[in-house]
Amino acid sequence: MEFILNPWPWFISGPLIALVMALLLYFGKTFGMSTNLRTFCAIGGAGKFSNFFRFNWKDQSWNLTVVIGAVIGGFIATQYLSNDSKTDLNPITIEELKTMGFSNSGANLVPNEMYNWEAVSTTKGLLLLIIGGFLVGFGTRYAGGCTSGHAITGLSSLQKPSLMAVIGFFIGGLIMANVILPLIFNS
């Protein structure tokens, strides 16, 4: 049981991801979470308002199981398969986060200073949520897919646009972590 409760090493999880991708490629399917938002909107009738949502969503309905599985799997993992171990962060990172006001870095998967109802109810928290959500949504559509779609499906099928997108994701992440995050939380 201890093996299941702890994070799995790369040599277990990596081959499992590769197996799933091989099966998807064999069956001519692609994986990505952002596609499901378009599918949900099409199911809800958004095609009446925008051509982008006019497509046969039933062809993508299999991918909705990914969303359902992520929600159910996430619930099971956090409620029944979690040993409440702390995230192992570099001590320098912990000190940098303390200077920004993050008091208990690594204790949770996400910092309470950003991801709780009290933080969201502030003007700063609400603006971060709205602006961040818009940028993620816009970036996902502009890049032609999300991080999981490009990094897992696109790279495994050797697509050059996915390689460029993943490089952009890493550059954006570095800029966010080292430039923008300190500006937001040191002010």
Solvent accessible surface area in square Angstrom, and as a share of the most:
residue,aa,sasa,rsa
1,M,146,0.65
2,E,111,0.50
3,F,109,0.45
4,I,80,0.41
5,L,40,0.20
6,N,52,0.27
7,P,116,0.73
8,W,107,0.37
9,P,45,0.28
10,W,199,0.70
11,F,115,0.48
12,I,56,0.29
13,S,38,0.25
14,G,34,0.33
15,P,75,0.47
16,L,83,0.41
17,I,87,0.44
18,A,61,0.47
19,L,102,0.51
20,V,82,0.47
21,M,9,0.04
22,A,57,0.44
23,L,92,0.46
24,L,25,0.13
25,L,80,0.40
26,Y,171,0.65
27,F,134,0.56
28,G,65,0.63
29,K,74,0.31
30,T,83,0.48
31,F,40,0.17
32,G,6,0.06
33,M,70,0.31
34,S,22,0.14
35,T,48,0.28
36,N,3,0.01
37,L,119,0.59
38,R,70,0.26
39,T,0,0.00
40,F,96,0.40
41,C,42,0.25
42,A,12,0.10
43,I,76,0.39
44,G,70,0.68
45,G,21,0.20
46,A,23,0.18
47,G,13,0.12
48,K,161,0.68
49,F,175,0.73
50,S,40,0.26
51,N,109,0.56
52,F,85,0.35
53,F,45,0.19
54,R,142,0.52
55,F,58,0.24
56,N,88,0.45
57,W,78,0.27
58,K,131,0.56
59,D,93,0.48
60,Q,52,0.23
61,S,43,0.28
62,W,71,0.25
63,N,2,0.01
64,L,22,0.11
65,T,87,0.51
66,V,38,0.22
67,V,29,0.17
68,I,97,0.49
69,G,39,0.38
70,A,56,0.43
71,V,102,0.58
72,I,94,0.48
73,G,34,0.33
74,G,33,0.32
75,F,113,0.47
76,I,73,0.37
77,A,45,0.35
78,T,79,0.46
79,Q,109,0.48
80,Y,148,0.56
81,L,60,0.30
82,S,53,0.34
83,N,54,0.28
84,D,128,0.66
85,S,68,0.44
86,K,131,0.56
87,T,60,0.35
88,D,144,0.75
89,L,56,0.28
90,N,83,0.42
91,P,99,0.62
92,I,119,0.61
93,T,52,0.30
94,I,47,0.24
95,E,100,0.45
96,E,96,0.43
97,L,34,0.17
98,K,101,0.43
99,T,106,0.61
100,M,22,0.10
101,G,49,0.47
102,F,6,0.02
103,S,85,0.55
104,N,94,0.48
105,S,15,0.10
106,G,9,0.08
107,A,31,0.24
108,N,71,0.37
109,L,161,0.80
110,V,72,0.41
111,P,48,0.30
112,N,79,0.40
113,E,63,0.28
114,M,53,0.24
115,Y,125,0.47
116,N,59,0.30
117,W,218,0.77
118,E,137,0.61
119,A,17,0.13
120,V,35,0.20
121,S,92,0.59
122,T,67,0.39
123,T,104,0.61
124,K,87,0.37
125,G,15,0.14
126,L,88,0.44
127,L,93,0.46
128,L,55,0.27
129,L,103,0.51
130,I,103,0.52
131,I,95,0.48
132,G,29,0.28
133,G,46,0.44
134,F,134,0.56
135,L,104,0.52
136,V,105,0.60
137,G,37,0.35
138,F,114,0.48
139,G,32,0.31
140,T,20,0.12
141,R,107,0.39
142,Y,180,0.68
143,A,37,0.29
144,G,52,0.50
145,G,11,0.10
146,C,21,0.12
147,T,79,0.46
148,S,24,0.16
149,G,13,0.12
150,H,18,0.08
151,A,41,0.32
152,I,53,0.27
153,T,7,0.04
154,G,3,0.03
155,L,60,0.30
156,S,51,0.33
157,S,40,0.25
158,L,163,0.81
159,Q,83,0.37
160,K,145,0.61
161,P,87,0.54
162,S,2,0.01
163,L,89,0.44
164,M,119,0.53
165,A,16,0.12
166,V,15,0.08
167,I,89,0.45
168,G,38,0.36
169,F,63,0.26
170,F,142,0.59
171,I,93,0.47
172,G,36,0.35
173,G,40,0.38
174,L,111,0.55
175,I,84,0.43
176,M,77,0.35
177,A,54,0.42
178,N,98,0.50
179,V,79,0.45
180,I,70,0.35
181,L,31,0.16
182,P,30,0.19
183,L,124,0.62
184,I,40,0.20
185,F,34,0.14
186,N,92,0.47
187,S,120,0.78
